[in-house]
């Protein structure tokens, strides 16, 4: 009973964090559709995305979803570690995006370059999150199936 409550809490937390990330990504995509996006609005959205993503990565790495997966299904630990390792690259990409939006605001770079980099990052982030979701589902689905 306690384990079921913890699993429910775990999945609700994961769902909430992913929903928050999805909401910010949606806002960024809308802003990027504008012919000339407002640099300050983009900066705020990118900063919000960075804050959410960095917090999400930190949580996953230190007692969060990926640690749960490894505990629940040790056979998946290599895949979980690979996903954890991707966080470092994404942290660097987020820092670069904040710098790029500052350069756009200062007129030192075209908004098209920012669009290109931001869209590439968003695809990478969504692919990463999808792989994490699959890993979590595999860990818990296989575990549930093996107890029948």
N, C-alpha and C positions, 0 to 999 in steps of 0.2 A: 504493500500500500504506500509506504513512504517512497519507494523507488518510483512508483507510478506518478506520484505528486512531483517528484524531482524531475522526471522526464517531461511532464506537462509544463512545468516551469521553464525548463531548458528550451523546449520547442517554442513556447510563447515569447521568450526573450529573443530567440533567434528570428522568429517571424517579425517581431517589432523592429529589430535593427535592420532587417532586410527591407521592410516597408519604408522606413525612414530614408535609407539609401536610395530606394526606388523613387521616392517622392522628389528628392533633390536631383536625381538624374533626369527625371521628367522635366523639372524646371529648367535645368541646363539645356536640355534638348530644345525646349521652346525658345529659350533665349538665343540659341545658335541659329534658329530658323529666321530670326530677324535679319534684314539686309545689313544693318549696321547695329549690332548688339551694343547695349550700353555697357561700357567697360566696368563701371562701378557695380552694376547689378551682377555681371558675370563674376567679378572678383568676390562679391559676397557669396554667391552660390558655390563657387569653387572652394572658397574658404570653408563654407558649411560642409561641403562634400568631404574635404580633407579632414575636418574635425570628426565627422561621423565615421569615415573610413578608418582613420588612425585609431580611434577609440574601439571600433569594431575589431580591427586587427589585434590590438593589445588584448582585448577580452578573449579573442580566440586563442591567442598564444599562451595566456596565463590563466588557465582554469576554465576556459570557455569551451565552445563547441568542439574544437579540434582535440582538446585534451579529453573531453567526454568520449569522443569517437575512439580514441586510442585506448581508453579504459574499457569501453564497451566492447570493442572489437580490435584487439591488438594486431590481428592480421592485416589491418588497414593502416597501420602506423606509417609505413613508407609513403603511401599516398598522402596521408595527413601532413607528414613532414615536408613533402614537396610543396603542398599548398602553403604551409607556413613560410617556406623559403621565398615564395613569390611576394610576400608582404614587403620585403625589403625593396624590391624593384618598384613596387607600387608606391611605397613611401617616397622614393626618389622622384617618380613620375609626378606625384602630387605637388611636391616642392617646385618642380620645374614648371608645372602649370600655373602656380601662383606667380612665379617670376614672369612667365609669358604674358599673363593678363596685365601685369604692371607695365611691361614693355608696350603692349597694345595701347594702354591708357596714356602712355607717354609719347605715343606716335612713333615708336622705334620699331614696331613690327606690325605686319598686316594681320587683320582679324582672321583671314583665311588660314594662316599658319596655326593660330590658336585653335580654330575650329578643327583642323586636321589632327592636331595633337590631342585635343580634348576628346574627339570622337574615337580615336584609337585607344585612349585610356579607358573610356567608358565601355568599349567592347571588351577590353581586357578584364576590367573589373567585373562585368556581367558574366563573362566566361568563367572567371575565377569563382564567383559566388555560386554559379550553377554547378561547378565541380564540387564545391563544398556541400551543397544541398544533396547532390547525388551520394556523396560519401556518407553523410549523416543518415540518409534514408537507407543506404545499404547496411550500415552498421546496425540500425535498429530493426529493419525489416528482417534481415538474416537472423538476428538474435531472437526476435519474436517467433519466426518460423521454426527455429531449432528447438523451441521449448514445447512445441505441440506434440 
